[in-house]
Amino acid sequence: MALPIVFNNQTYDTNFLSQDNDGVQSNVFENDDNNPQPYILNGTVNAVGDPVTFTASGGGDQFTAYATNLDNPNQIVFSQNSNGTGFAILVSNTPVVEGETEAFSENNLGDFTPVCFTTGTKIRTARGDIAVEDLRAGDLAVTAAGALRPIVWIGHREITAKSGSLAFNQQPVRVRAGASGHGLPSRDLFLSPGHPVLIGAEADGEGGMLVPVMCLINGTTITREPVASVTYWHVELDSHDILLAEGLPAESYIDGGDRAFFAEGSDHALHNPDFVVPGWNGRCRPVAVDGPLVEAERGRLDAVFAGSLTAQCEWNADDVWTAA
């Protein structure tokens, strides 16, 4: 997201935090150790060197780390010292694996991408499929499992390129109508790159895993769309769940510390004074960015596309005529 990046009691579980004991070398973070316990982050990053407080969720440990110039749509690197020296800490929106490396292609802080819907996306509610911009707090959303859940907050933010198209990592991802099979989504669906969609669920909408849509890009039915401007929307329920966007299961908003990025404020806390921000580990389903289930879904999407081509090429010889 554009700066600032706000951490507001955001909790990161053990496999969402990693440490490079020697600090980042040549823009490559080495995951030496996953943190042994969850940490709660607080602070606002407007520039390199800005401090963020890390507090162990179980108490007993608290320290300050400092923003570096390295981030991408899903990760940001902090250093032990404000001048960038000492050990480095990777904070990630998706799970990280101890022993692997994370390479950062450029040095400009502010690449975090909000996870949300674009204007015009229709969300399934008790009163029908409603464009996201026309939803109101109090509307009842229909979840993937068929439950009715109240909408408690809606936020939006327009992102406009200074010239030409938006930066690659800010461009929306188009999921073409029918790309997932069974006529879903019902219309072309545009999501931010990091917005998770549900895959591998049971017929009743239970189970499955959440996968950022950018991990399913195949260059045919799921693609990045160069645009000059886009408005991203968030829809928050009374607790995290799976919405139906153009009929496709996609997650509701979960507060990852980016609420302040959106234009609409929230009085949710006034009505719910005991509300506790759940953090990224508060999702209702596990998250995956790769692995067997994700590979199987990529193969299934390719098969759906191939099947659609076959269907388009079908013809009946009895209907063919030739000139005499």
GUKETI-492982 format. One record per residue: residue number from 1; x, y, z of N, C-alpha, C in turn. Coordinates in steps of 0.001 Angstrom, whole numbers. Layout:
BEGIN
GUNU    k     n.px     n.py     n.pz    ca.px    ca.py    ca.pz     c.px     c.py     c.pz
GUNU  NUM        X        Y        Z        X        Y        Z        X        Y        Z
...
//
This chain:
BEGIN
GUNU    k     n.px     n.py     n.pz    ca.px    ca.py    ca.pz     c.px     c.py     c.pz
GUNU    1      840    -1184        0        0        0        0      875     1233        0
GUNU    2      328     2347     -377     1060     3589     -258     1269     3901     1223
GUNU    3     2282     4678     1517     2535     5052     2896     1415     5951     3417
GUNU    4     1085     5927     4715     1759     5145     5752     1301     3692     5802
GUNU    5     2140     2854     6413     1777     1488     6751     1535     1482     8258
GUNU    6      314     1150     8645      -90     1266    10045     -223     -109    10679
GUNU    7      448     -296    11814      292    -1509    12619     -450    -1119    13891
GUNU    8    -1639    -1684    14069    -2498    -1317    15184    -2927    -2588    15916
GUNU    9    -2102    -2991    16890    -2375    -4242    17623    -2494    -5431    16682
GUNU   10    -1705    -5423    15634    -1748    -6501    14645     -897    -7671    15121
GUNU   11    -1480    -8857    15164     -790   -10048    15644     -249   -10865    14485
GUNU   12     1031   -11227    14569     1656   -12110    13585     2076   -13392    14287
GUNU   13     1604   -14519    13778     1919   -15800    14381     3365   -16185    14056
GUNU   14     3805   -17297    14647     5211   -17698    14540     5675   -17901    13101
GUNU   15     4827   -18462    12251     5252   -18714    10869     5002   -17532     9946
GUNU   16     4684   -16361    10534     4550   -15138     9753     5652   -14139    10104
GUNU   17     6581   -14551    10956     7712   -13727    11370     8987   -14553    11245
GUNU   18    10049   -13940    10715    11310   -14662    10563    12468   -13703    10808
GUNU   19    13609   -14270    11176    14778   -13463    11504    15964   -13857    10639
GUNU   20    16668   -12822    10122    17944   -13002     9432    19018   -12517    10397
GUNU   21    19756   -13447    10975    20676   -13114    12064    21805   -12190    11634
GUNU   22    22163   -12219    10359    23263   -11391     9855    22789   -10109     9183
GUNU   23    21480    -9887     9146    20953    -8736     8432    20865    -9011     6943
GUNU   24    20104    -8221     6257    19882    -8429     4827    21130    -8063     4035
GUNU   25    21542    -8964     3137    22688    -8724     2270    22216    -8724      821
GUNU   26    22545    -7653       88    22205    -7542    -1345    20712    -7776    -1587
GUNU   27    19888    -7197     -710    18429    -7257     -855    17862    -8672     -734
GUNU   28    18625    -9589     -138    18146   -10961       42    18052   -11250     1541
GUNU   29    16841   -11584     1977    16594   -11939     3373    16687   -13453     3508
GUNU   30    17527   -13943     4431    17658   -15375     4693    16863   -15724     5956
GUNU   31    15895   -16615     5805    15041   -16992     6937    15807   -17955     7851
GUNU   32    16630   -17396     8745    17424   -18230     9645    16559   -18899    10709
GUNU   33    15610   -18134    11259    14772   -18666    12338    13383   -18031    12274
GUNU   34    12358   -18873    12388    11021   -18351    12615    10899   -17986    14096
GUNU   35    10220   -16869    14375    10103   -16437    15763     9392   -17495    16601
GUNU   36     9798   -17679    17847     9262   -18778    18660     7861   -18539    19191
GUNU   37     7334   -17320    19072     5996   -17038    19585     5388   -15881    18804
GUNU   38     4062   -15739    18843     3420   -14627    18142     3806   -13283    18773
GUNU   39     3815   -12242    17931     4084   -10889    18403     2984    -9951    17920
GUNU   40     2704    -8944    18755     1737    -7906    18422     2513    -6660    18023
GUNU   41     2187    -6098    16848     2928    -4956    16325     2110    -3682    16454
GUNU   42     2801    -2598    16844     2188    -1279    16913     3167     -223    16417
GUNU   43     2663      669    15578     3487     1754    15066     3057     2151    13669
GUNU   44     3531     3299    13218     3201     3822    11889     4478     4061    11110
GUNU   45     4531     3493     9919     5711     3630     9062     5411     4634     7961
GUNU   46     6074     5778     8032     5997     6785     6982     7278     6866     6168
GUNU   47     8373     6353     6746     9668     6466     6083    10615     5412     6655
GUNU   48    11705     5191     5936    12753     4286     6418    13246     4769     7775
GUNU   49    13420     3851     8716    13901     4204    10048    12810     4432    11065
GUNU   50    11548     4440    10626    10455     4625    11581    10327     3392    12475
GUNU   51    10070     3612    13787    10043     2491    14725     8680     1801    14798
GUNU   52     8705      504    15035     7512     -294    15316     7819    -1163    16528
GUNU   53     6875    -1224    17460     7064    -1998    18686     6543    -3426    18496
GUNU   54     7360    -4399    18866     7010    -5817    18829     6812    -6282    20269
GUNU   55     5626    -6763    20587     5330    -7239    21938     4880    -8688    21872
GUNU   56     5553    -9561    22616     5171   -10974    22631     3734   -11100    23126
GUNU   57     2925   -11881    22421     1513   -11995    22769     1324   -12607    24155
GUNU   58     2308   -13391    24599     2222   -13979    25929     2871   -13127    27004
GUNU   59     3356   -11947    26624     4034   -11076    27574     5481   -11489    27787
GUNU   60     6219   -10650    28494     7588   -10998    28862     8656   -10550    27897
GUNU   61     8284   -10112    26712     9295    -9681    25744     8728    -8554    24905
GUNU   62     9479    -7476    24804     9099    -6347    23956    10358    -5678    23433
GUNU   63    10337    -5327    22146    11478    -4631    21575    10994    -3739    20433
GUNU   64    11858    -2842    20014    11564    -1938    18907    12445    -2293    17723
GUNU   65    11851    -2369    16545    12599    -2566    15305    12257    -1431    14354
GUNU   66    13070    -1275    13313    12978      -84    12475    12783     -462    11007
GUNU   67    11877      258    10349    11551      -41     8953    12772      164     8066
GUNU   68    12999     -791     7183    14038     -643     6168    13376     -174     4864
GUNU   69    14162     -115     3806    13614      279     2509    13150     -925     1693
GUNU   70    13026    -2090     2343    12664    -3308     1627    11254    -3758     1996
GUNU   71    10396    -3798     1020     9081    -4405     1195     8558    -4801     -173
GUNU   72     7485    -5568     -161     6771    -5942    -1380     5292    -6041    -1012
GUNU   73     4421    -6433    -1915     2994    -6424    -1568     2621    -7262     -356
GUNU   74     3451    -8219       42     3078    -9109     1145     4053    -9105     2313
GUNU   75     5187    -8413     2190     6210    -8517     3219     6906    -7179     3435
GUNU   76     7435    -7006     4644     8244    -5830     4956     9359    -6264     5890
GUNU   77    10532    -5648     5734    11709    -5998     6532    12003    -4878     7527
GUNU   78    12259    -5268     8786    12677    -4348     9832    14094    -4711    10270
GUNU   79    14807    -3727    10817    16169    -3967    11293    16245    -3717    12801
GUNU   80    17269    -4295    13410    17471    -4149    14853    17749    -2704    15231
GUNU   81    18489    -2002    14371    18893     -631    14654    18319      325    13613
GUNU   82    18144     1578    13998    17508     2558    13111    18352     2860    11872
GUNU   83    19657     2572    11923    20511     2808    10750    20578     1605     9821
GUNU   84    19744      590    10086    19674     -569     9205    20611    -1699     9552
GUNU   85    21403    -1545    10613    22355    -2585    10986    21727    -3582    11972
GUNU   86    22478    -4630    12280    22000    -5644    13212    21165    -6692    12505
GUNU   87    20505    -7527    13288    19678    -8565    12680    18454    -7935    12017
GUNU   88    17852    -8686    11105    16679    -8212    10384    15491    -9113    10696
GUNU   89    14300    -8527    10654    13065    -9274    10910    12151    -9117     9705
GUNU   90    11647   -10229     9211    10697   -10227     8108     9292   -10395     8680
GUNU   91     8416    -9456     8364     7000    -9535     8730     6231    -9844     7454
GUNU   92     5447   -10912     7476     4820   -11398     6255     3318   -11595     6432
GUNU   93     2558   -11280     5389     1115   -11524     5376      797   -12978     5056
GUNU   94     1801   -13711     4572     1636   -15124     4233     2736   -15918     4928
GUNU   95     2538   -17203     5154     3525   -17981     5912     4897   -17992     5246
GUNU   96     5945   -17983     6086     7319   -18073     5602     7923   -19381     6091
GUNU   97     8925   -19865     5364     9527   -21171     5658    10962   -20973     6107
GUNU   98    11274   -21510     7282    12622   -21415     7813    13618   -22069     6857
GUNU   99    14713   -21361     6574    15743   -21875     5683    15643   -21358     4261
GUNU  100    14502   -20789     3898    14355   -20237     2554    14782   -18771     2523
GUNU  101    14877   -18206     1333    15268   -16810     1176    14152   -16015      510
GUNU  102    14157   -14711      788    13204   -13789      160    14009   -12679     -500
GUNU  103    13895   -12552    -1823    14640   -11525    -2553    13730   -10334    -2848
GUNU  104    14253    -9127    -2656    13510    -7897    -2915    14125    -7207    -4128
GUNU  105    13273    -6890    -5099    13763    -6430    -6398    14080    -4945    -6438
GUNU  106    13569    -4173    -5473    13862    -2742    -5485    13887    -2205    -4059
GUNU  107    14234     -920    -3916    14536     -357    -2602    13583      755    -2176
GUNU  108    12389      785    -2742    11456     1863    -2421    10366     1358    -1480
GUNU  109    10360     1863     -261     9374     1461      731     7982     1931      306
GUNU  110     6975     1095      550     5601     1486      263     4913      624     -765
GUNU  111     5376     -622     -938     4791    -1506    -1949     3685    -2405    -1421
GUNU  112     3430    -2341     -111     2376    -3191      442     1070    -2969     -305
GUNU  113      409    -4062     -688     -812    -3983    -1474    -2023    -4303     -620
GUNU  114    -3016    -3429     -548    -4223    -3752      210    -4967    -4912     -432
GUNU  115    -5646    -5698      389    -6394    -6838     -132    -7882    -6491     -116
GUNU  116    -8475    -6358    -1275    -9835    -5856    -1313   -10462    -6027    -2699
GUNU  117   -11748    -5626    -2785   -12508    -5689    -4022   -12412    -4361    -4762
GUNU  118   -12773    -4357    -6068   -12832    -3116    -6817   -14280    -2670    -6971
GUNU  119   -14435    -1374    -7301   -15768     -809    -7496   -16550    -1613    -8528
GUNU  120   -17825    -1823    -8241   -18707    -2550    -9152   -18871    -4008    -8819
GUNU  121   -17966    -4557    -7980   -18071    -5961    -7596   -19371    -6200    -6837
GUNU  122   -20104    -7214    -7241   -21367    -7512    -6566   -21155    -8563    -5479
GUNU  123   -21629    -8229    -4289   -21492    -9083    -3115   -22868    -9676    -2788
GUNU  124   -22916   -10975    -2530   -24177   -11646    -2212   -24660   -11233     -822
GUNU  125   -25885   -10742     -742   -26483   -10353      530   -27894   -10924      620
GUNU  126   -28528   -10726     1771   -29888   -11209     1972   -30875   -10495     1047
GUNU  127   -30507    -9302      558   -31386    -8569     -356   -30923    -8669    -1811
GUNU  128   -30056    -9653    -2087   -29609    -9880    -3456   -28149    -9558    -3641
GUNU  129   -27693    -9613    -4889   -26314    -9266    -5218   -26210    -7747    -5356
GUNU  130   -25432    -7128    -4482   -25359    -5671    -4385   -23943    -5208    -4693
GUNU  131   -23801    -4160    -5522   -22481    -3592    -5809   -21828    -3165    -4505
GUNU  132   -20549    -3432    -4368   -19865    -3205    -3109   -19992    -1766    -2642
GUNU  133   -20008     -815    -3589   -20105      594    -3205   -21488      969    -2691
GUNU  134   -22483      100    -2910   -23843      362    -2447   -24187     -382    -1167
GUNU  135   -23246    -1156     -640   -23485    -1845      621   -23497     -843     1773
GUNU  136   -24159    -1229     2844   -24235     -390     4028   -23985    -1246     5268
GUNU  137   -23390     -650     6290   -23242    -1354     7555   -24620    -1785     8038
GUNU  138   -24720    -3018     8473   -26004    -3572     8886   -26597    -4515     7863
GUNU  139   -26174    -4396     6590   -26604    -5367     5584   -26143    -6760     6012
GUNU  140   -26924    -7779     5653   -26564    -9154     5956   -25926    -9795     4735
GUNU  141   -24668   -10154     4853   -23948   -10812     3766   -24184   -12313     3841
GUNU  142   -24255   -12949     2676   -24378   -14398     2602   -22964   -14974     2485
GUNU  143   -22594   -15872     3374   -21257   -16455     3346   -21220   -17681     2436
GUNU  144   -20022   -18170     2185   -19856   -19343     1323   -20573   -20565     1895
GUNU  145   -20700   -20611     3225   -21378   -21735     3875   -22878   -21507     4013
GUNU  146   -23358   -20354     3505   -24790   -20090     3517   -25312   -19333     4717
GUNU  147   -24431   -18942     5637   -24867   -18194     6817   -25085   -16723     6455
GUNU  148   -25892   -16039     7268   -26095   -14600     7131   -25281   -13902     8210
GUNU  149   -24384   -12991     7793   -23508   -12305     8737   -23612   -10806     8524
GUNU  150   -23711   -10018     9602   -23847    -8560     9446   -22545    -7902     9006
GUNU  151   -22669    -6936     8107   -21543    -6100     7701   -21380    -5004     8750
GUNU  152   -20161    -4841     9286   -19947    -3861    10343   -19103    -2666     9880
GUNU  153   -18409    -2813     8746   -17554    -1709     8279   -17276    -1886     6805
GUNU  154   -17239     -749     6092   -16910     -732     4665   -15905      399     4457
GUNU  155   -14802      105     3815   -13806     1130     3535   -13402     1106     2078
GUNU  156   -12903     2232     1580   -12442     2256      197   -11291     3240       40
GUNU  157   -10533     3050    -1022    -9411     3942    -1330    -9138     3909    -2822
GUNU  158    -9056     5072    -3444    -8711     5172    -4860    -7197     5292    -4996
GUNU  159    -6638     4537    -5916    -5211     4604    -6229    -5074     5041    -7677
GUNU  160    -4321     6096    -7920    -4166     6644    -9259    -2685     6773    -9598
GUNU  161    -2324     6346   -10791     -934     6440   -11232     -580     7899   -11530
GUNU  162      666     8263   -11279     1120     9616   -11615     1157     9801   -13123
GUNU  163     1459     8728   -13839     1418     8744   -15293     1316     7298   -15771
GUNU  164      668     7088   -16899      537     5740   -17438     -287     4838   -16545
GUNU  165      137     3581   -16426     -593     2597   -15630      -61     2545   -14205
GUNU  166     -868     1972   -13329     -435     1739   -11958      788      833   -11937
GUNU  167     1540      926   -10858     2666       17   -10671     2171    -1419   -10743
GUNU  168     3029    -2300   -11218     2658    -3696   -11447     1976    -4314   -10231
GUNU  169     2549    -4092    -9038     2014    -4755    -7848      759    -4090    -7300
GUNU  170      313    -2989    -7916     -945    -2357    -7515    -2077    -2659    -8489
GUNU  171    -1742    -3251    -9612    -2753    -3497   -10644    -3732    -4579   -10193
GUNU  172    -5024    -4389   -10469    -5995    -5418   -10091    -5806    -6689   -10897
GUNU  173    -6249    -7783   -10311    -6242    -9077   -10988    -7650    -9374   -11477
GUNU  174    -7776    -9671   -12772    -9081   -10005   -13355    -9263   -11527   -13356
GUNU  175   -10355   -11971   -12740   -10770   -13369   -12832   -11956   -13387   -13794
GUNU  176   -11741   -13933   -14971   -12768   -13854   -16000   -13979   -14711   -15660
GUNU  177   -15133   -14266   -16138   -16382   -14981   -15894   -16216   -16452   -16279
GUNU  178   -16606   -17344   -15373   -16526   -18772   -15639   -15165   -19387   -15433
GUNU  179   -14161   -18599   -15046   -12790   -19117   -14938   -12669   -20266   -13945
GUNU  180   -13516   -20251   -12902   -13432   -21279   -11875   -14336   -22471   -12153
GUNU  181   -15068   -22406   -13264   -16002   -23481   -13588   -17367   -23258   -12971
GUNU  182   -18354   -23999   -13470   -19726   -23908   -12961   -20274   -22480   -13045
GUNU  183   -19786   -21733   -14042   -20293   -20374   -14251   -19792   -19354   -13258
GUNU  184   -18721   -19663   -12527   -18197   -18748   -11515   -16798   -18254   -11893
GUNU  185   -16529   -16979   -11639   -17510   -15988   -11193   -18556   -15719   -12267
GUNU  186   -19680   -15158   -11854   -20780   -14929   -12798   -20465   -13799   -13769
GUNU  187   -19614   -12869   -13365   -19105   -11805   -14239   -17610   -11696   -13982
GUNU  188   -16902   -10968   -14835   -15489   -10723   -14574   -15341   -10090   -13195
GUNU  189   -14445   -10648   -12403   -14226   -10188   -11033   -12833    -9581   -10935
GUNU  190   -12747    -8382   -10354   -11472    -7691   -10198   -11137    -7605    -8712
GUNU  191    -9965    -8102    -8363    -9508    -8113    -6978    -8120    -7499    -6890
GUNU  192    -7769    -7013    -5698    -6375    -6631    -5495    -5522    -7889    -5515
GUNU  193    -4247    -7783    -5883    -3420    -8985    -6078    -3359    -9909    -4874
GUNU  194    -3350    -9336    -3677    -3205   -10161    -2489    -4496   -10655    -1882
GUNU  195    -5632   -10395    -2546    -6911   -10788    -1951    -7081   -12302    -2035
GUNU  196    -7232   -12976     -892    -7371   -14435     -916    -8758   -14886    -1381
GUNU  197    -8767   -15929    -2182   -10003   -16599    -2586    -9972   -18016    -2009
GUNU  198   -11141   -18602    -1875   -11254   -19922    -1256   -11142   -21010    -2311
GUNU  199   -10280   -21991    -2072   -10154   -23132    -2980   -10305   -24424    -2176
GUNU  200   -10688   -25476    -2856   -10717   -26796    -2241   -11765   -26982    -1175
GUNU  201   -12814   -26153    -1171   -13847   -26271     -149   -14798   -27422     -468
GUNU  202   -15515   -27866      550   -16540   -28878      356   -17742   -28253     -348
GUNU  203   -18674   -29101     -763   -19846   -28616    -1487   -20676   -27650     -646
GUNU  204   -20611   -27794      686   -21381   -26915     1561   -20638   -25639     1922
GUNU  205   -19481   -25411     1290   -18725   -24187     1534   -17800   -24251     2729
GUNU  206   -17770   -25369     3430   -16877   -25516     4573   -15515   -26036     4103
GUNU  207   -14493   -25857     4972   -13161   -26372     4670   -12460   -25557     3594
GUNU  208   -11439   -26136     3010   -10675   -25460     1973    -9599   -24561     2541
GUNU  209    -8909   -23851     1643    -7831   -22952     2028    -7972   -21631     1288
GUNU  210    -7426   -20585     1876    -7401   -19271     1253    -6076   -19080      521
GUNU  211    -6164   -18624     -728    -4979   -18426    -1555    -5047   -17032    -2187
GUNU  212    -4021   -16199    -2006    -4017   -14904    -2686    -4227   -15096    -4187
GUNU  213    -5114   -14305    -4769    -5480   -14533    -6164    -4285   -14400    -7092
GUNU  214    -3288   -13598    -6710    -2122   -13445    -7578    -1344   -14758    -7707
GUNU  215    -1526   -15677    -6754     -854   -16982    -6827    -1530   -17919    -7814
GUNU  216    -2673   -17500    -8361    -3417   -18319    -9312    -3393   -17740   -10721
GUNU  217    -2651   -16650   -10922    -2570   -16033   -12251    -2029   -17046   -13253
GUNU  218    -2747   -17191   -14377    -2323   -18164   -15398    -2123   -17532   -16778
GUNU  219    -2321   -16224   -16873    -2087   -15542   -18143    -3224   -15667   -19143
GUNU  220    -4254   -16401   -18808    -5395   -16572   -19721    -6694   -16119   -19060
GUNU  221    -7161   -16892   -18090    -8430   -16550   -17442    -8234   -15749   -16159
GUNU  222    -7014   -15714   -15639    -6708   -14904   -14455    -5456   -14097   -14771
GUNU  223    -5609   -12778   -14852    -4531   -11925   -15355    -4468   -10608   -14581
GUNU  224    -3294   -10003   -14585    -3179    -8631   -14089    -3689    -7682   -15171
GUNU  225    -4323    -6590   -14732    -4901    -5637   -15668    -4255    -4270   -15495
GUNU  226    -3462    -3811   -16481    -2883    -2468   -16384    -3982    -1402   -16473
GUNU  227    -4117     -608   -15441    -5106      465   -15413    -4443     1703   -14833
GUNU  228    -5002     2858   -15141    -4455     4110   -14630    -4962     4419   -13230
GUNU  229    -6131     3863   -12891    -6733     4162   -11593    -7646     3016   -11189
GUNU  230    -7744     2774    -9889    -8646     1750    -9382    -9071     2149    -7976
GUNU  231   -10290     1800    -7623   -10755     1991    -6254   -10944      624    -5620
GUNU  232   -10227      388    -4533   -10321     -869    -3807   -11253     -700    -2606
GUNU  233   -12038    -1745    -2350   -13022    -1731    -1261   -12766    -2880     -299
GUNU  234   -13064    -2628      953   -13036    -3652     1996   -14428    -3800     2590
GUNU  235   -14804    -5035     2908   -16076    -5318     3574   -15771    -6182     4797
GUNU  236   -16063    -5636     5969   -15787    -6353     7220   -17084    -6887     7816
GUNU  237   -17055    -8136     8234   -18185    -8755     8924   -17933    -8741    10435
GUNU  238   -18887    -9246    11206   -18719    -9245    12662   -17572   -10146    13092
GUNU  239   -17180   -11095    12267   -15927   -11823    12417   -15541   -12339    11036
GUNU  240   -14278   -12717    10887   -13772   -13058     9563   -14530   -14240     8971
GUNU  241   -14864   -14127     7652   -15598   -15197     6978   -15370   -15076     5478
GUNU  242   -16084   -15901     4713   -15925   -15951     3271   -17158   -15358     2605
GUNU  243   -16973   -14254     1887   -18040   -13619     1123   -18178   -14287     -242
GUNU  244   -19269   -13968     -927   -19457   -14406    -2310   -19420   -13166    -3194
GUNU  245   -18331   -13029    -3967   -18132   -11885    -4856   -18338   -12350    -6286
GUNU  246   -19375   -11851    -6932   -19776   -12379    -8241   -19944   -13899    -8160
GUNU  247   -20350   -14386    -6981   -20570   -15804    -6754   -19340   -16581    -6352
GUNU  248   -18144   -15978    -6476   -16894   -16667    -6151   -16541   -16435    -4682
GUNU  249   -16164   -17468    -3937   -15826   -17283    -2521   -14519   -16505    -2345
GUNU  250   -14598   -15398    -1639   -13430   -14554    -1382   -13559   -13997       31
GUNU  251   -12443   -13793      699   -12508   -13468     2119   -13025   -12057     2384
GUNU  252   -13626   -11901     3560   -14003   -10588     4057   -12760    -9906     4629
GUNU  253   -12916    -8646     4994   -11782    -7890     5528   -11369    -8448     6892
GUNU  254   -10062    -8542     7089    -9491    -8833     8399    -8470    -7748     8679
GUNU  255    -8526    -7167     9855    -7706    -5996    10149    -6245    -6387    10274
GUNU  256    -5475    -6054     9237    -4045    -6317     9251    -3245    -5056     9519
GUNU  257    -3882    -4051    10117    -3194    -2809    10417    -3314    -1769     9329
GUNU  258    -4121    -2047     8281    -4206    -1113     7157    -5538     -379     7098
GUNU  259    -6339     -418     8160    -7648      241     8125    -7517     1737     7835
GUNU  260    -6479     2364     8391    -6303     3803     8210    -6020     4178     6767
GUNU  261    -5639     3205     5938    -5351     3473     4529    -6613     3812     3756
GUNU  262    -7774     3425     4282    -9029     3574     3545    -9781     4817     3984
GUNU  263   -10522     5394     3038   -11134     6705     3247   -12237     6683     4292
GUNU  264   -12967     5585     4368   -14090     5526     5287   -13614     5173     6689
GUNU  265   -14040     5945     7685   -13717     5635     9066   -14652     4583     9609
GUNU  266   -14438     4156    10824   -15262     3111    11423   -15644     3500    12834
GUNU  267   -16929     3323    13165   -17351     3496    14551   -17611     2139    15192
GUNU  268   -17032     1089    14588   -17244     -274    15072   -16877     -395    16553
GUNU  269   -15778      238    16953   -15329      110    18330   -16299      780    19309
GUNU  270   -17041     1790    18831   -18008     2444    19705   -19139     1499    20076
GUNU  271   -19517      636    19131   -20589     -321    19381   -20055    -1603    20005
GUNU  272   -18758    -1847    19879   -18147    -3071    20380   -16875    -2714    21146
GUNU  273   -17009    -2139    22340   -15832    -1646    23066   -14829    -2725    23422
GUNU  274   -15244    -4013    23421   -14321    -5100    23737   -13711    -5722    22492
GUNU  275   -13960    -5101    21332   -13423    -5639    20073   -11910    -5704    20128
GUNU  276   -11353    -6878    19768    -9904    -7073    19723    -9505    -7365    18295
GUNU  277    -8576    -6583    17752    -8115    -6807    16393    -7500    -8190    16291
GUNU  278    -7980    -9051    15377    -7533   -10434    15367    -6162   -10665    14762
GUNU  279    -5709    -9762    13905    -4431    -9994    13238    -4574   -11012    12110
GUNU  280    -3515   -11183    11343    -3567   -12052    10168    -3790   -13510    10535
GUNU  281    -3406   -13910    11755    -3614   -15298    12133    -5034   -15557    12624
GUNU  282    -5914   -14569    12485    -7299   -14733    12904    -8211   -15138    11770
GUNU  283    -7645   -15541    10635    -8490   -15927     9500    -9275   -17195     9810
GUNU  284   -10440   -17330     9153   -11321   -18469     9406   -10857   -19733     8696
GUNU  285    -9928   -19622     7763    -9361   -20781     7067    -7850   -20611     6981
GUNU  286    -7108   -21695     6852    -5654   -21578     6666    -5322   -20919     5332
GUNU  287    -4124   -20325     5256    -3663   -19619     4057    -2527   -20411     3418
GUNU  288    -2527   -20479     2093    -1445   -21142     1358    -1076   -20295      148
GUNU  289      211   -20257     -177      663   -19560    -1380     1252   -20537    -2391
GUNU  290     1525   -21763    -1953     2004   -22818    -2844     1726   -24160    -2173
GUNU  291     2250   -25220    -2741     2007   -26535    -2179     1034   -27342    -3025
GUNU  292      770   -28588    -2642      -39   -29497    -3467    -1442   -28993    -3772
GUNU  293    -2113   -28405    -2791    -3483   -27943    -3027    -3516   -26781    -4016
GUNU  294    -2530   -25879    -3886    -2469   -24739    -4810    -2131   -25230    -6216
GUNU  295    -1184   -26155    -6336     -839   -26704    -7651    -2031   -27425    -8267
GUNU  296    -2780   -28155    -7440    -3967   -28845    -7945    -5005   -27841    -8451
GUNU  297    -5147   -26729    -7755    -6117   -25719    -8185    -5661   -25070    -9490
GUNU  298    -4363   -24812    -9639    -3865   -24254   -10901    -4165   -25213   -12060
GUNU  299    -3939   -26513   -11805    -4248   -27499   -12837    -5736   -27552   -13143
GUNU  300    -6557   -27430   -12108    -8007   -27455   -12329    -8455   -26255   -13151
GUNU  301    -7899   -25071   -12852    -8249   -23868   -13607    -7841   -24006   -15073
GUNU  302    -6661   -24581   -15313    -6226   -24807   -16696    -7176   -25761   -17413
GUNU  303    -7632   -26788   -16692    -8552   -27761   -17290    -9895   -27116   -17615
GUNU  304   -10351   -26221   -16743   -11602   -25508   -17008   -11469   -24681   -18282
GUNU  305   -10324   -23985   -18434   -10101   -23175   -19631   -10046   -24047   -20875
GUNU  306    -9309   -25162   -20784    -9215   -26073   -21933   -10590   -26621   -22301
GUNU  307   -11384   -26943   -21284   -12728   -27444   -21538   -13613   -26419   -22220
GUNU  308   -13427   -25150   -21852   -14230   -24106   -22488   -13861   -23948   -23956
GUNU  309   -12561   -24115   -24276   -12136   -24045   -25680   -12725   -25207   -26478
GUNU  310   -12701   -26393   -25882   -13260   -27566   -26551   -14739   -27361   -26846
GUNU  311   -15463   -26810   -25851   -16894   -26584   -26030   -17157   -25592   -27155
GUNU  312   -16281   -24569   -27258   -16478   -23563   -28304   -16223   -24143   -29695
GUNU  313   -15430   -25212   -29763   -15075   -25782   -31062   -16006   -26918   -31503
GUNU  314   -16958   -27266   -30640   -17877   -28339   -31008   -18780   -27905   -32157
GUNU  315   -19075   -28846   -33075   -19990   -28539   -34168   -20698   -29811   -34589
GUNU  316   -21832   -29640   -35167   -22666   -30752   -35608   -22594   -30833   -37128
GUNU  317   -22114   -31981   -37647   -21954   -32127   -39102   -23267   -31952   -39846
GUNU  318   -24384   -32282   -39195   -25683   -32155   -39858   -26043   -30704   -40131
GUNU  319   -25373   -29789   -39377   -25688   -28374   -39539   -24786   -27700   -40566
GUNU  320   -23808   -28450   -41112   -22863   -27856   -42058   -23423   -27955   -43469
GUNU  321   -23324   -26886   -44229   -23758   -26914   -45618   -22583   -26549   -46502
GUNU  322   -22597   -27024   -47678   -21553   -26690   -48651   -22205   -26187   -49927
GUNU  323   -21479   -25365   -50659   -22017   -24846   -51926   -21990   -25941   -52974
GUNU  324   -22990   -25981   -53798   -23068   -27000   -54863   -22041   -26676   -55936
//
